[in-house]
């Protein structure tokens, strides 16, 4: 097992990417890790694999949790293996918020909905079905093409100020900007927020969804920390950042997606008043110390204890002669396997529903990825559920595997057999 070092309150020399303050404080260190979405082809197995430092730090000035080493976005996102539509739960989740906003705002043919990091059109397709104009923006060419094939107009570029200026000059101003799971991914946070402000109509809204750092710490979701996720937000830290760009928080809600997220609604400053939910959640965060480094007390140690329990449980099952596979060739799975040193000597293969991933190998540990159908065909005794955030969906999909006696080992937030 790779040690997860409890470096609480250890300062490093990197400035905060939110406010520029020097001396952010490291709270969890993985050492060097491969890129979590860097699936390997068979031809790449004989090549050296790049690894990069991965550590989580906290800024006590603007309350922003962040990783300390940045990998160039071009290296991470130009050819991307994650297709949102492979998860029925994600598509349903997207459909619900699209319907809610379309109805509450009275959106129609005269409006425009823009999504940044729109992936394969899993969200915008719901607006298209209601004849509401949309524009997707995603730098991954393979995924942008999938969205176009679905009937979702998509620009395959990084969303930045030059692109925002071109959209504004061409009259493509947004009534709604969706930014789902993208604020965490962009190192130039302030450039992104400026660009969003540029294309937002005077009375438009921005709807952000992002994993909630409170759930990450409370539920020990260490496998959600990887190089693509530069930032880990609380409402307090979001409020600090958006206020620098003429934007303000007008609503918030906690949602269960991805192991615990927050959905934050923004508007131009002065264009709308905030709901009571905003001050309520900000008050909760102050009360539990989420704006202080002390919130992370013991986090690394608790993660280390959970990791040891996962490894010990798998070792016991393996020593008892149980065959073991895994499910979910996603980034969090790669983090968990590499952080805990779980490799091919324990896991026979990783099953996944995405045809794009089938036939490839997990980064770092190099476990082969096979189709989800192989779980029933091979019928391993135990399946380590790497996609624990979609447990209910996976259980439904793999009912036949479970009826035949297969059991899932769920690693987070606590180790359980299901």
C-alpha positions in Angstrom: 0.0 0.0 0.0 1.3 3.4 -0.9 1.5 5.5 2.3 -1.0 8.3 2.6 1.0 10.8 4.6 -0.8 12.9 7.3 1.0 16.2 6.6 -1.6 18.3 8.4 -0.6 22.0 8.7 2.6 21.4 6.8 3.1 24.5 4.6 4.5 24.3 1.1 5.8 27.1 -1.1 3.0 27.0 -3.7 0.6 29.9 -3.8 -3.2 29.3 -3.6 -4.8 29.2 -7.1 -7.8 31.0 -5.7 -6.4 34.0 -3.9 -2.7 33.9 -4.5 -1.8 33.4 -0.8 1.6 31.7 -0.3 2.0 28.7 2.0 -1.1 26.6 1.5 -1.2 23.6 3.8 -0.9 20.0 2.7 -3.5 17.6 4.2 -3.1 14.4 2.2 -0.2 13.2 0.1 -0.3 10.2 -2.4 3.2 10.6 -3.7 3.6 10.1 -7.4 0.5 8.7 -9.3 -0.4 7.9 -12.9 -3.1 9.9 -14.6 -6.4 8.4 -13.4 -8.0 8.4 -16.9 -4.8 7.4 -18.7 -6.1 4.0 -19.8 -3.4 2.1 -21.7 -3.5 0.2 -24.9 -1.8 -3.2 -25.2 1.0 -1.6 -27.2 1.7 0.8 -24.4 2.2 -1.9 -21.8 5.9 -2.1 -22.6 6.4 1.7 -22.4 7.3 3.7 -19.3 4.3 5.4 -17.7 4.5 8.9 -16.5 3.6 9.7 -12.9 3.0 13.0 -11.2 2.9 14.3 -7.6 -0.6 14.2 -6.2 -1.3 15.9 -2.9 -4.3 17.8 -1.5 -3.8 21.2 0.2 -6.0 23.8 1.8 -6.0 27.6 1.8 -7.0 29.2 5.1 -7.6 32.6 3.5 -10.2 31.7 0.8 -11.1 28.2 2.0 -10.2 26.5 -1.3 -9.0 22.9 -1.2 -6.7 22.1 -4.2 -4.1 19.8 -5.5 -0.5 21.1 -5.6 0.8 19.9 -9.0 -1.0 20.8 -12.2 -0.9 18.6 -15.4 -1.5 20.5 -18.6 -5.2 20.4 -19.6 -4.3 19.4 -23.2 -2.7 16.2 -21.8 -5.8 15.4 -19.8 -8.8 16.3 -21.9 -8.2 16.2 -25.6 -9.0 12.5 -25.9 -11.2 11.6 -23.0 -12.5 8.2 -22.0 -15.5 9.2 -19.9 -18.9 9.3 -21.6 -21.6 10.5 -19.2 -24.4 8.7 -21.1 -23.0 5.3 -20.1 -24.7 5.9 -16.7 -28.4 5.8 -16.7 -28.4 7.6 -13.4 -26.4 10.5 -14.8 -28.8 10.9 -17.8 -31.8 10.8 -15.5 -30.2 13.3 -13.1 -29.5 15.7 -16.0 -33.0 15.3 -17.4 -34.5 16.3 -14.0 -32.6 19.5 -13.7 -33.1 20.4 -17.4 -36.9 19.9 -17.0 -37.0 21.9 -13.8 -35.2 24.9 -15.3 -37.1 24.8 -18.6 -40.4 24.9 -16.7 -39.4 27.4 -14.0 -37.7 29.9 -16.3 -40.2 29.4 -19.2 -37.4 28.6 -21.7 -38.4 28.4 -25.3 -37.0 28.8 -28.9 -35.9 32.4 -28.2 -33.5 31.3 -25.4 -30.1 29.7 -25.3 -28.7 27.1 -22.9 -24.9 26.7 -22.9 -23.0 23.9 -21.2 -19.3 24.0 -20.5 -17.6 20.6 -20.6 -20.8 19.2 -22.1 -19.4 15.8 -22.6 -21.5 13.6 -25.0 -24.7 15.7 -24.8 -26.1 13.8 -21.9 -27.7 17.0 -20.4 -28.3 19.2 -23.4 -30.2 16.5 -25.3 -33.1 17.1 -22.8 -33.3 20.8 -23.9 -33.1 19.8 -27.6 -36.1 17.5 -27.1 -38.0 20.5 -25.9 -36.9 22.6 -28.9 -34.8 24.9 -26.7 -31.6 26.1 -28.5 -28.4 24.8 -27.0 -24.6 25.0 -27.4 -22.2 22.5 -25.9 -18.5 23.2 -25.4 -16.1 20.4 -24.8 -12.4 20.1 -25.7 -12.4 16.3 -26.1 -12.9 15.7 -29.9 -14.1 12.2 -29.6 -16.7 13.2 -27.1 -17.8 16.3 -29.0 -18.4 14.1 -32.0 -20.6 11.8 -29.9 -22.6 14.8 -28.9 -23.0 16.1 -32.4 -24.2 12.6 -33.4 -26.8 12.9 -30.7 -28.1 16.2 -32.2 -26.4 18.5 -29.8 -24.4 21.4 -31.4 -20.9 21.3 -29.8 -17.8 23.4 -30.1 -14.7 21.3 -29.6 -12.6 23.8 -27.8 -11.5 24.8 -24.3 -13.9 27.4 -22.9 -11.8 30.5 -22.3 -12.0 34.3 -22.7 -11.3 34.4 -26.5 -14.0 31.8 -27.2 -16.4 33.7 -24.9 -15.7 36.9 -26.7 -16.4 35.3 -30.1 -19.7 33.9 -28.8 -20.7 37.2 -27.4 -19.8 39.1 -30.6 -21.9 36.6 -32.6 -24.9 37.1 -30.4 -24.7 33.8 -28.6 -25.5 35.0 -25.1 -26.8 32.4 -22.6 -29.9 32.5 -20.5 -28.6 29.4 -18.7 -25.0 28.3 -18.4 -24.5 24.8 -17.0 -21.1 24.0 -15.5 -21.4 20.5 -14.2 -18.2 19.0 -12.7 -16.0 21.5 -14.6 -15.1 24.2 -12.0 -13.0 21.5 -10.3 -11.1 20.7 -13.5 -9.9 24.1 -14.8 -6.6 25.3 -13.3 -7.3 28.9 -14.5 -10.4 29.3 -12.4 -10.5 33.0 -12.7 -10.2 32.9 -16.4 -13.1 30.5 -16.5 -15.3 32.7 -14.3 -14.5 35.8 -16.4 -15.5 33.9 -19.5 -18.8 32.7 -18.0 -19.6 36.2 -16.9 -18.9 37.4 -20.5 -21.5 35.2 -22.2 -24.2 35.4 -19.4 -27.2 37.6 -20.3 -28.0 40.3 -17.8 -30.7 38.3 -16.1 -29.2 34.9 -16.9 -28.2 32.2 -14.4 -25.2 29.9 -14.0 -25.9 26.4 -12.6 -22.8 24.7 -11.1 -22.6 21.2 -9.9 -19.4 20.1 -8.1 -18.3 17.5 -5.6 -18.7 18.8 -2.0 -15.4 18.8 0.0 -17.5 18.3 3.1 -18.7 14.9 1.8 -15.2 14.1 0.6 -13.8 14.4 4.2 -16.8 13.0 6.1 -17.1 10.0 3.8 -13.3 9.5 3.2 -13.8 9.7 -0.5 -10.0 9.8 -1.2 -10.4 8.2 -4.6 -12.0 11.4 -5.9 -8.7 13.2 -5.6 -6.8 13.0 -8.9 -5.0 15.3 -11.3 -8.0 16.3 -13.3 -9.7 17.5 -10.1 -7.7 20.7 -9.3 -10.2 22.1 -6.8 -12.5 20.7 -4.1 -15.2 23.2 -3.2 -17.3 24.3 -0.3 -20.0 26.9 -0.7 -17.8 29.3 1.3 -14.9 28.9 -1.2 -17.2 29.2 -4.2 -18.7 32.5 -2.8 -15.1 33.8 -2.3 -14.1 33.0 -5.9 -17.2 34.1 -7.9 -17.4 37.4 -6.1 -14.2 38.5 -7.8 -15.9 38.3 -11.2 -19.2 40.2 -10.9 -21.1 37.1 -9.9 -23.0 36.2 -6.8 -24.5 33.0 -5.3 -28.3 33.1 -5.3 -29.2 29.5 -4.4 -27.7 26.2 -3.3 -28.7 22.6 -2.6 -26.9 19.5 -1.6 -27.4 16.6 -4.0 -26.3 12.9 -3.8 -24.7 12.5 -7.2 -21.0 11.5 -7.2 -20.9 10.6 -3.6 -22.2 14.1 -2.5 -22.2 17.3 -4.5 -23.6 20.8 -4.3 -25.6 22.5 -6.9 -24.9 26.3 -6.8 -26.9 28.9 -8.8 -25.2 32.2 -9.7 -26.3 35.4 -11.3 -24.8 38.8 -12.1 -24.4 40.8 -8.9 -27.5 42.9 -8.2 -29.7 41.0 -10.6 -31.4 38.6 -8.1 -31.6 38.1 -4.4 -30.3 35.0 -2.6 -32.5 32.3 -1.2 -32.4 31.5 2.5 -30.6 28.2 1.6 -27.4 30.2 0.9 -27.0 31.7 4.3 -28.2 28.5 5.9 -25.4 26.4 4.3 -22.8 29.1 4.8 -23.7 29.1 8.5 -23.5 25.3 8.7 -20.0 25.4 7.1 -18.8 28.0 9.7 -20.3 26.0 12.5 -18.5 22.7 11.6 -15.2 24.5 10.8 -15.2 24.0 7.1 -13.5 27.4 6.7 -10.6 26.2 8.8 -7.6 23.9 8.4 -8.8 22.1 11.6 -11.7 20.6 9.5 -9.0 18.3 8.0 -7.7 17.1 11.4 -7.2 13.3 11.2 -8.3 13.0 7.6 -5.2 11.4 6.3 -5.0 9.0 9.2 -8.6 7.9 8.7 -8.0 7.5 5.0 -5.0 5.3 5.8 -7.0 3.2 8.2 -9.8 2.6 5.6 -7.2 1.8 2.9 -5.6 -0.8 5.1 -9.0 -2.4 5.8 -9.8 -2.6 2.1 -6.4 -4.2 1.4 -6.7 -6.6 4.3 -10.2 -7.7 3.3 -9.2 -8.3 -0.3 -6.1 -10.3 0.9 -8.3 -12.4 3.1 -10.7 -13.2 0.3 -7.9 -14.0 -2.1 -6.1 -16.2 0.5 -9.4 -18.1 1.0 -9.4 -19.0 -2.7 -12.0 -16.5 -3.9 -11.8 -15.2 -7.4 -11.9 -11.4 -7.5 -12.7 -8.9 -10.3 -13.7 -5.3 -10.1 -16.3 -3.0 -11.7 -15.8 0.5 -13.0 -12.8 1.5 -15.0 -13.3 5.1 -14.0 -10.8 7.6 -12.6 -11.7 6.9 -9.0 -11.1 3.2 -9.6 -7.6 4.0 -10.9 -6.9 6.1 -7.8 -8.0 3.5 -5.3 -6.1 0.7 -7.0 -2.9 2.7 -7.3 -3.1 4.3 -3.9 -3.5 1.0 -2.2 -1.2 -1.0 -4.5 -3.9 -3.4 -5.6 -2.8 -5.1 -8.9 -3.2 -8.1 -11.2 -2.1 -10.5 -8.5 -5.4 -9.8 -6.7 -7.9 -8.5 -9.4 -8.4 -10.6 -12.5 -10.1 -7.9 -14.6 -12.1 -4.7 -14.4 -15.6 -4.8 -16.0 -17.0 -1.6 -17.5 -20.0 -0.7 -19.7 -18.1 1.7 -22.0 -17.0 0.1 -25.3 -14.3 2.9 -25.5 -12.6 1.4 -22.4 -12.9 -2.3 -23.3 -9.6 -3.9 -24.3 -7.5 -1.3 -22.5 -5.7 -1.5 -19.2 -6.0 0.4 -16.0 -3.2 3.0 -15.6 -0.4 2.1 -13.2 -1.7 -1.3 -12.1 -2.3 -2.5 -15.7 -5.3 -4.7 -15.0 -7.3 -5.5 -18.2 -10.6 -3.9 -18.8 -13.4 -6.1 -20.2 -17.0 -5.5 -21.1 -19.6 -5.6 -18.3 -21.0 -8.8 -19.8 -17.9 -10.6 -18.7 -18.9 -10.3 -15.1 -21.6 -12.9 -15.6 -19.6 -14.9 -18.1 -16.6 -15.3 -15.7 -18.7 -15.2 -12.5 -15.9 -14.2 -10.1 -16.8 -14.8 -6.5 -16.2 -11.2 -5.5 -16.4 -8.0 -7.4 -14.7 -4.9 -6.0 -17.1 -2.0 -6.7 -14.8 0.8 -7.9 -17.9 2.7 -9.1 -19.3 2.8 -5.6 -21.0 6.2 -6.3 -23.4 4.3 -8.7 -23.9 1.3 -6.5 -27.7 1.0 -6.9 -27.5 1.3 -10.6 -24.7 -1.3 -10.9 -26.6 -3.7 -8.6 -29.6 -3.4 -10.9 -27.5 -3.9 -14.0 -25.7 -6.9 -12.5 -28.7 -8.6 -10.9 -27.9 -11.8 -12.8 -24.4 -11.9 -11.4 -25.7 -11.5 -7.9 -28.4 -14.1 -8.4 -25.7 -16.6 -9.4 -23.9 -16.0 -6.1 -21.6 -13.1 -7.0 -21.0 -10.5 -4.3 -19.9 -6.9 -4.5 -17.2 -5.6 -2.1 -18.1 -1.9 -1.6 -15.0 0.0 -0.4 -16.4 3.4 0.6 -17.5 5.0 2.8 -17.0 1.7 4.7 -16.0 -1.8 3.6 -19.1 -3.9 3.1 -20.1 -7.0 1.2 -23.4 -6.7 -0.7 
